[in-house]
Amino acid sequence: MTVADIPLGLKLARQAGWNQMESDWRRFLSMQPEGCFVGELNGVSVATTAAFIFGPVAWIAMVLVDIDSRRKGIATTLLKHALDFLDKQGVKTVRLDATAAGQPVYEKLGFVPEYPLARYQGSPPISDCGLRIADSTRDANPQSAIINPQLKEVATFDHWMTGTPREKMLIRLFEESPEITRTMHRDGQLEGYITGRRGANATLIGPCIATAYAGPTLLGEALSRCSGQPVFIDIPQDNAPAIEIAEKNGLSVQRHFMRMCRGERIADHVEAIWASSGPEKG
Ligand SMILES: CC(C)(COP(=O)(O)OP(=O)(O)OC[C@H]1O[C@@H](n2cnc3c(N)ncnc32)[C@H](O)[C@@H]1OP(=O)(O)O)[C@@H](O)C(=O)NCCC(=O)NCCS
């Protein structure tokens, strides 16, 4: 895939009702240019996928096939190609978030289910609990800009909590969306961060990786800043406190995803994932 294929990526994302914008596709191509692929049928480009390598762990995303070209084995062929690429790079684990349509395709390729996530959507009301959460914890004082020395600290914290060295993705997200990005410390110690990005249908809040101390404040404050606007948040179903905050802000489940894995399992801390980074890119 090259920048010239971005219109195809946008067309397929719109067909599927997905949220990506041109800036997302540019980020994918800059993160792993040799891991982004286009599938052709009789010389016509009809499919995409993107594979991102974070040290020993890889994520597969953007598996999209044109509606008129489905059930012909295109996703399977493209995924085999992406997996071959990842195996040759020595990756030990491949993960992805599967839609209901994608899960059977991935299972046939050796992926096993790990845990479910739900996408919450809605528009947080202006005077709802998001504001109250932010107000009641004003002392906690989340900080806005992530400056360079902090980036290492945030990346190390994120690696510990997710089991994945995602610095190259985080640096891009922080740069793109400073208005959504916050960190929170206690006694000089990082307790969590949150970021997000604008989308075609809604602002995607996440990732938010945080302790039980910081998660409610970071998530509640982000929701209150998005009052009256459409938002999406992808939350692991085992993170009950995060779900409670989403529901108190008037959000409801739009659809479910299954986090899946091929190869060595990763020990991530699901209770620290208050918002996942989006099923399109792990
Ligand atoms: C999910 C998606 C990527 C699958 O793409 P696809 O190219 O249709 O996938 P494949 O053709 O490889 O496999 C789909 C099914 O067709 C079957 N199939 C493959 N070749 C076939 C053929 N020649 N004739 C009939 N069926 C065939 C496969 O066995 C598979 O069956 P299953 O659903 O019972 O497992 C596609 O439906 C899509 O883009 N959906 C919207 C976006 C989405 O959900 N993406 C997945 C994100 S996780």
The ligand as a MOL file (V3000), in Angstrom:
LIG
                    3D

  0  0  0     0  0            999 V3000
M  V30 BEGIN CTAB
M  V30 COUNTS 48 50 0 0 0
M  V30 BEGIN ATOM
M  V30 1 C -14.6720 -9.7560 7.3710 0
M  V30 2 C -14.2280 -9.5620 5.9180 0
M  V30 3 C -12.8690 -8.8510 5.9230 0
M  V30 4 C -14.0610 -10.9550 5.2880 0
M  V30 5 O -13.5480 -10.7720 3.9630 0
M  V30 6 P -13.7310 -11.9100 2.8260 0
M  V30 7 O -12.7860 -11.6010 1.7300 0
M  V30 8 O -15.1450 -12.0420 2.5110 0
M  V30 9 O -13.2190 -13.1900 3.6520 0
M  V30 10 P -12.9430 -14.6370 3.0240 0
M  V30 11 O -13.5790 -14.7320 1.6820 0
M  V30 12 O -11.5010 -14.9340 3.1340 0
M  V30 13 O -13.7090 -15.5540 4.0620 0
M  V30 14 C -15.0780 -15.2860 4.3600 0
M  V30 15 C -15.8920 -16.5490 4.1980 0
M  V30 16 O -16.0020 -16.8580 2.8250 0
M  V30 17 C -15.6690 -18.2380 2.6450 0
M  V30 18 N -15.0950 -18.3600 1.3100 0
M  V30 19 C -13.8250 -18.1550 0.9570 0
M  V30 20 N -13.6810 -18.3920 -0.3630 0
M  V30 21 C -14.9060 -18.7320 -0.8390 0
M  V30 22 C -15.4050 -19.0620 -2.1200 0
M  V30 23 N -14.6260 -19.0940 -3.1890 0
M  V30 24 N -16.7200 -19.3150 -2.2110 0
M  V30 25 C -17.5270 -19.2780 -1.1480 0
M  V30 26 N -17.1090 -18.9620 0.1020 0
M  V30 27 C -15.8100 -18.7050 0.2480 0
M  V30 28 C -14.6710 -18.4980 3.7490 0
M  V30 29 O -14.5510 -19.8830 4.0200 0
M  V30 30 C -15.2850 -17.7560 4.8780 0
M  V30 31 O -16.3320 -18.5150 5.4410 0
M  V30 32 P -16.7980 -18.3620 6.9660 0
M  V30 33 O -17.3810 -16.9700 7.1040 0
M  V30 34 O -17.8300 -19.4160 7.1280 0
M  V30 35 O -15.5760 -18.5590 7.7940 0
M  V30 36 C -15.2550 -8.7480 5.1110 0
M  V30 37 O -16.5180 -9.3110 5.3000 0
M  V30 38 C -15.3300 -7.2850 5.4810 0
M  V30 39 O -14.5900 -6.4450 4.9490 0
M  V30 40 N -16.2340 -6.9630 6.4460 0
M  V30 41 C -16.3950 -5.5740 6.9240 0
M  V30 42 C -15.1930 -5.1350 7.7580 0
M  V30 43 C -14.8210 -6.1300 8.8270 0
M  V30 44 O -15.6440 -6.5450 9.6540 0
M  V30 45 N -13.5260 -6.5150 8.8310 0
M  V30 46 C -12.9670 -7.4300 9.7800 0
M  V30 47 C -12.3450 -6.6810 10.8460 0
M  V30 48 S -11.8490 -7.7080 12.1720 0
M  V30 END ATOM
M  V30 BEGIN BOND
M  V30 1 1 1 2
M  V30 2 1 2 3
M  V30 3 1 2 4
M  V30 4 1 2 36
M  V30 5 1 4 5
M  V30 6 1 5 6
M  V30 7 2 6 7
M  V30 8 1 6 8
M  V30 9 1 6 9
M  V30 10 1 9 10
M  V30 11 2 10 11
M  V30 12 1 10 12
M  V30 13 1 10 13
M  V30 14 1 13 14
M  V30 15 1 14 15
M  V30 16 1 15 16
M  V30 17 1 15 30
M  V30 18 1 16 17
M  V30 19 1 17 18
M  V30 20 1 17 28
M  V30 21 1 18 19
M  V30 22 1 18 27
M  V30 23 2 19 20
M  V30 24 1 20 21
M  V30 25 1 21 22
M  V30 26 2 21 27
M  V30 27 1 22 23
M  V30 28 2 22 24
M  V30 29 1 24 25
M  V30 30 2 25 26
M  V30 31 1 26 27
M  V30 32 1 28 29
M  V30 33 1 28 30
M  V30 34 1 30 31
M  V30 35 1 31 32
M  V30 36 2 32 33
M  V30 37 1 32 34
M  V30 38 1 32 35
M  V30 39 1 36 37
M  V30 40 1 36 38
M  V30 41 2 38 39
M  V30 42 1 38 40
M  V30 43 1 40 41
M  V30 44 1 41 42
M  V30 45 1 42 43
M  V30 46 2 43 44
M  V30 47 1 43 45
M  V30 48 1 45 46
M  V30 49 1 46 47
M  V30 50 1 47 48
M  V30 END BOND
M  V30 END CTAB
M  END
